[in-house]
Amino acid sequence: MRPFLSGMSFWDVLHTFGPDYKVIVVGDASMSPHERTMKGGSVEHYNHEPGTNRLSRLLLHYQKTVWLNPLPIDEWKYGQSIQMTN
């Protein structure tokens, strides 16, 4: 089974866990900008809306959020999608 097929859907997370939960996103933010800005932009599966929409929903729903990017901070300036998040 491919990893992205297991787990909870984005909507299930929003509807199951209230705004008092703390959200930690862990992962390399160095994706192609179209993965963040375009419907269907994901390289793993078809997403029905741009990733920025989902990030906005997370920020609006949850009071405490953080994205842990494992890349060293001096490398962040080279990634367009990191600049979009930063």
C-alpha positions as CSV (number, residue, x, y, z in Angstrom):
1,M,0.0,0.0,0.0
2,R,1.3,3.5,-0.8
3,P,1.6,5.7,2.2
4,F,-0.6,8.5,1.1
5,L,-3.6,6.1,0.9
6,S,-3.5,5.3,4.6
7,G,-4.5,7.7,7.3
8,M,-7.3,10.2,7.6
9,S,-8.6,12.5,4.9
10,F,-8.0,16.2,5.4
11,W,-11.7,16.8,5.9
12,D,-11.9,14.1,8.5
13,V,-9.1,15.8,10.5
14,L,-10.9,19.1,10.4
15,H,-14.3,17.5,11.4
16,T,-12.8,15.2,14.1
17,F,-10.4,17.5,16.0
18,G,-11.5,20.8,17.4
19,P,-9.7,24.1,17.2
20,D,-8.1,23.6,20.6
21,Y,-5.9,20.9,19.1
22,K,-2.3,21.8,18.1
23,V,-1.2,21.0,14.6
24,I,2.3,20.1,13.6
25,V,3.1,19.7,9.9
26,V,6.4,18.0,9.4
27,G,8.0,17.8,6.0
28,D,10.2,19.4,3.4
29,A,8.5,22.5,2.1
30,S,10.6,22.5,-1.1
31,M,7.8,21.4,-3.5
32,S,7.1,22.9,-6.9
33,P,5.0,26.1,-6.6
34,H,2.3,24.5,-8.7
35,E,1.8,21.8,-6.0
36,R,0.8,24.7,-3.7
37,T,-1.1,26.9,-6.1
38,M,-2.9,24.7,-8.6
39,K,-5.8,22.2,-8.5
40,G,-4.4,18.8,-9.4
41,G,-0.9,20.1,-8.7
42,S,0.2,17.3,-6.4
43,V,2.7,14.8,-7.9
44,E,1.4,11.9,-5.8
45,H,-2.4,12.1,-6.4
46,Y,-5.0,14.4,-7.8
47,N,-5.9,17.1,-5.3
48,H,-9.3,18.8,-5.9
49,E,-8.1,22.2,-4.8
50,P,-4.8,24.1,-4.4
51,G,-2.6,23.2,-1.4
52,T,-2.7,26.9,-0.3
53,N,-6.5,26.5,0.3
54,R,-5.9,23.6,2.6
55,L,-3.2,25.4,4.5
56,S,-5.5,28.4,4.9
57,R,-8.2,26.2,6.3
58,L,-5.8,24.7,8.8
59,L,-4.7,28.1,9.9
60,L,-8.3,29.3,10.2
61,H,-9.6,26.2,12.1
62,Y,-6.7,25.5,14.5
63,Q,-5.5,28.1,16.9
64,K,-1.9,26.7,17.2
65,T,-0.1,25.5,14.1
66,V,3.5,25.1,13.0
67,W,5.3,23.7,10.0
68,L,8.6,22.0,10.8
69,N,10.8,22.1,7.7
70,P,13.9,19.8,8.1
71,L,16.0,21.8,5.7
72,P,18.5,24.2,7.2
73,I,17.2,27.7,7.3
74,D,20.0,29.1,5.1
75,E,18.6,26.9,2.3
76,W,15.0,28.2,2.6
77,K,15.8,31.1,0.2
78,Y,16.3,28.7,-2.7
79,G,12.8,27.2,-2.6
80,Q,9.9,29.1,-4.1
81,S,7.3,27.2,-2.2
82,I,9.2,27.8,1.1
83,Q,9.1,31.5,0.3
84,M,5.4,31.2,-0.2
85,T,5.0,29.7,3.3
86,N,7.6,31.7,5.1
